[in-house]
Amino acid sequence: ELLLMQARMHGEGTSRTACLETLERVGLSERASDMVRTFSSGLRQRTIVALAVHRSPALLLLDEPTITLDEVGRQVVTQEIHHQRTRGGLTVLATNDPRERHLCDTLLTL
């Protein structure tokens, strides 16, 4: 419902099937009917990733996306960044985590 609502708020259509496919990609398909308030911080972070990628944005902005995630969750973020790249999208990643640097083609240190 959250992904459907987000699409409607942006004046876009989406199908329940497309929403379930996004939830599958981020590892939440089995929790699709659960209330987000019952999720752990890691599952909430995956929900945020699902919201960010569901509409296939041209620009994906991520700020320390794996900070509350376990290894499986980190793999989900890595997969979504690669998916963004293969479909021609751009990702800007702000991070202090050295484990996330390998996801970048270009690094800018401030």
N, C-alpha and C positions, 0 to 999 in steps of 0.2 A: 504494500500500500504506500509506503514511503517513496519508493521510486516512481510509482504512478502519480502521486501527488506532486512530486517535484517536476515531472514533465508537464503536468497540467498548469502549474504555476508559471512555467516558462512558455506557455502557449503552444506546447508541442504534444503530439500524440505518442503513445508507446503502448505496447501490448503486454499483457500479463506474461506471455511467453518470453518476450525480450527481457522483462524484469527478472524472471526466474533464471534466464541464461546469465545475466550479470551476477546474480546471487551465487550461481554455481561457480562462476569464475573466481569469486572472492571467498568461496568456501562457506557460504551462508545458506545454501539451498535447503538444508535440513531444518533451518531455523526460520524459514520464510514466514511462518504463521505466528512466530513468537513476538512478544512486545520487546522493543529495543531496551526499555528500562530494565529488563531482566538480564541483559547481556553484561558480560565482563568488560573491562576496559579494552581488552584486545578485540573482542567481537564488535564493540562500538566503533573502534578504529577501522575495522573491516567494513562496517556499515558506511562510514564516511568515505572510504575508498570507493565503495559501490556507487554512492551518490555522485562522487567526482567523475567517475568514468562512464557511467551509464549513458549519458547523452553524447558520448564520443566527442569531447571538446577538441578544438584545434590547439588550445593551450591548456595544459594541465599544470597547475601550481600546487606543489607539495611542500609542506613545512614539517620537517622531521617526521615523515610518515610512518616510520617503523618503531618509534620510541616506546610504544606500549605493546608491541607485538612480539610473539614468540617466533621461533624459526619458521614455522609454517606460514604465519602471517607475513613475515619478511619476504618469503618466497612469493606470496600473493602480490605484494607491492612490486617486487622485481618483475614478475610476469606482466603486470599491468603497465609498467613503464616500457617494457619491450613491446607490448601490444600497441601502445601509443606511438612508439617509434615506427613500427612496421606499417601502420596505417597512415603515416605521414604527419603525425601530430608532434608538437613540441612539448617537452616537459622542463619546467624549471623547478629545481629541487634545492631547498634551503636546508642545510644540515650541519651538525657538528659531529656526526657519527661517522667514523672512518669506514664502517662496514657499508655505508651507502655510497661512498665515493666511486666505487667500481661501476655504479649505474650511470655515471656521467660521461659524456664525450668531451666536455669542456669544463674545467674547474676555474672558478673565480674565488680567490681567497681574499677576504676583507679583514 
